[in-house]
Amino acid sequence: MASKLQVHREFIEKLSKGETSIESDDQYAFAVGQVIYYLLTKSKTSDTSYKRLEPFVQQVHAKELNKAIARLFDTYKHEPFSSNFRNPFAEVMDYETSANIRDFMPTLLAGVFSKNALFSDKEIVASEDTKTDEQ
């Protein structure tokens, strides 16, 4: 089967603009990955290891996964968020499924590691400036 990454990226772009909604568990999983990564970038910690994904990848049920994401949001609620984040976050928090989330773990991780559509243009420029300064 061909990679669905391009389809997922197009979906998340539309979702971030409020042009579509989550309609499947697969879309939910990719959006979750994007939301988790975006929230993790709000951390000021020097620990950028992937062990910070543990509270999310160990979940089996969407309800518990959403609670873990809500706890992460609560940690960084004082940080500024892009308007691109609002709709995907709302859609993820409101999505319900009885599917086993572990069945969608590859898609969730694709969302984490794919180019993130939830950043604003301003945040992307600031991130690139930081990378340049670190080199």
N, C-alpha and C positions, 0 to 999 in steps of 0.2 A: 504494500500500500504506500502511496506517495505521502510525503510529509504534509502535514496539515498546518505547519507553522505560518505560512503566508495567509491562510484563511483565518487563523487565530489572530494574527497581527491586524488584519483588516477589521475583524470583529471588534477588537479592543479599541481601535481608533474610533469606530462609530459609537461604541459604548461610552467612551470618554466624552464624546460630544453630545450624548443624550439622544442619538439617532436610532438606537436599537436597545433591546433588553436581552437579558440572559434567558435563553429558551431551552437549554439542554445542560445536562450534567457536565459534558465536555467543555462547553463555553464557561460554565461556572468554575471548573477546575483551572482553566487558563486565567480567568479574571482573578481568582484567588491568588495565584502565583504572582500576578502583576501587583496586586494590592499588598501582599506580604513584602515583596521586594521594596516597593515604594516606602512602606512604613519603616522597614529596617534601615533605609538610608537616612532616616531622621535621627538615628542614634549617633551620639558623639563619641562612642567608644572606639578605641583603637582595635578592638577585636572584630575583625571582618570575616572570621571563619564561618563556615557553613553550619557549624553546630548550633547557631542561632535559629536554624530552621527546625530544630528538633521538636519544639512544642506543636508544630503544624504537621510535620510528616508522620507523627505518631498517631494522629487522629484517624478514626474510622467513620465517624458520623459527621455530616455537614453541620449539624447543630453545635456539636462540640468544637469543630473547626472554627465556626463563626465566633464562638465564645473566646477562643484563643486569639483570634484576630482582634476582637473587641478589646481584649486585655492589652494587646500590643498598641492599639490605637490610644487607649487610656494613658499609656506610658508617655506618648509623644503628642498628646492633644494640645499642648501649649505651642507646638511648632507651627509654622505657616504651611498650608497645604495648597496645592494648585487646584484650579477649577476643574482640571482634567481628572482629578482624583474623586471628586464628589459623587458623580453618578455611578461609576464602577463600584465604589465602596458601598453605596446604598443598595445597589443591585445584589452584591455579594451578601450583605447582611440580611437581606430579605429573602434570599433564595432558600427553598426547602427541597430536600430530596431524601429518599430512604436508601439511596445507593451507597455501597461501601466506597468510601473516599479513596481507599488504597488502590482500588481498581483504576482510579484516575490520576494516580501519583505521577506517572510520566508527563501527563498534560499539565498538572500543577507545576512540576519542576520546569517544564518548558516555559511556562509563564514567568517563573522566577528568573530564569536565565536569558529570556528573550529581551530584545530592546524594549524598554518600558515606555508605554504611551501615556503614563499618568503624570509624567513630569511636564511642567510648563516650559516654554521656550527659554524663559529666564533661568529656570533651574538647570536646564541642560547646559547653557552657556557658563553658569557658575561652576558646575561640575567639571566642565572641560578646563576652565581656568585653574581650578584646584589641582587637576591632574598635571597641568603644565608646570605649576609651581612646585609640585613634588618631585619632578624629574631633575 
